[in-house]
Amino acid sequence: MLSVELHTHSELSYDGRDPVELILQQAEAVGLDAVAVTDHDEIDASLEMAEVASEYGLVGIPGMEITSQAGHVLGLGLRERVPAGLPFSETLDRIREQGGVSIVPHPFQKSRHGVAPHISRDELASADAIEVYNSRLLTGRSNRQAERFAERRGLPMTAGSDAHIAEMIGQAVTHVATEDRTVEGILDAVVAGETTVVGKRTPWRISFRQAGGAVKRRAVLAMTSLF
């Protein structure tokens, strides 16, 4: 059984803060076996992370969080960037063309670019897995909706901390029933539904720190774009 973090962001994300080295240090410190960096519409930091993860005793899963026309989709096991702005179904196709795995994060959270309000339930069920526990929750209602949907459709279930700063890593993890400590072995087990979800709410103090930093970084980016 491997403990895997499938949803994190580095400083390459517009709302992320920390370099991959801090992400890997935190993942090692909290006892994870594998970690994915899933930056918004970027992949370079994730590819870098995957190259050096073994130095921290970790399996590094390359991927990204892709902004489809319907909302966000995690693509894991990728080698190249998938463009933003494609239809949901085409986004899944592009992930699979690379031999990757698609996971829909926070699908019922409209305010966080969840896809469910914009696609049919059959389209949603065409993904390889559903993130049913996202630690950045307010009431937990959206997580429960996602879990019920995955259960009804018999879909694999995952968890993710959706960490935008290193301290958030490990709040929600996916236990994957495999002894194969490779990217392919882990993702194959996820698709097969050999997962158990373990999670807790990200503490408010950390969430507020992350949110405040994200606002500051957006302001800096906006100012920079003017010059």
Phi, psi and omega in degrees: 000121180253144179259117192234132173260117189253003187211094178221162180230141177258186178295348178287335174289146181298337181244015176265172185229319196256150176288166184297331180299318178292323177299315180293321177299317180292317179299319177295317184296326182268006172083026177283158175261332183208154180213144173244135170260123187233073182290155179292110172058025177221153182227347188302315180294325180293319177295320176299314180301316183298330181288328187250358185301326182297336177294342179253010181074023185241155167268123179264118182260113180285145180180192180196162173256111189264134177269095175281175177299331181272338184145200190276143176221132173274129172247120183244149182079025183270155175248337183225157180293135172265128184297148173283161172087006178275157173303154183306310184295323179290326176300315178298319179299317181296323177296314183290331176299333178267006183076018182270180183237135180257131176232131179267114180274151178029058189296333185258012178259091184301322183292345180243031175065036172291145188277338191306322180292349190243358179224166178285162178294328176294320177297316179301320181288351179279352175289162181285331181201163179238131173283111185258350174223113174247125189288345179271069184249157174260301181247341184091354183299316182293324175297317180295322176299315181296319180294316179298318180297313180297321178295315181297323183268357180066037183264147174301146184240139178228169174234160177204140178285340185052044187286126176252352169225154190301325183300339184278346185294135179094001177292325178222122184230160177251121174274122185249123185278081176206153173256002181275102184272059174228162177302314183296317181296318180294313183291325176299319180291324176298311181298327179283356179079019180274059186229153171227135185262130178228124182201162174215156181297135173297129180305143184303321182299323179286318179299317180294322178296316179296315182296318179296319178294323180295318178298316180297316181294322177297320179296318179297317179298319180296318178295318181298322183293344180278347185243000000 
